[in-house]
């Protein structure tokens, strides 16, 4: 008992981690709507020996938001399958894979195409009005 009392919180968390789950680059396995929900997911994963870390989702990295805003739960690739199983059992994620992100070049193309169509319509309307 004296040994566990002298361990810091970080050391106690590190003792729970299974080595094979801590290998590989980080991948996103879940997301929380706010920091408290993401920490709950992180705690569930740690109880199963899966290390994780939280990061603010893209587009929400605003210091004024503090604990508000969505968070991504990231785990090493070695623990990704086990993490998804844990989260499926807890019914925190669906069975479908998340949609792939839109390529920036494709988004820019469609945005410019939309602007061109609007400009053409405005030009036609102004040409017909006179």
Order of alpha helices (4+ residues) and beta strands (2+ residues): alpha-alpha-beta-alpha-beta-beta-alpha-alpha
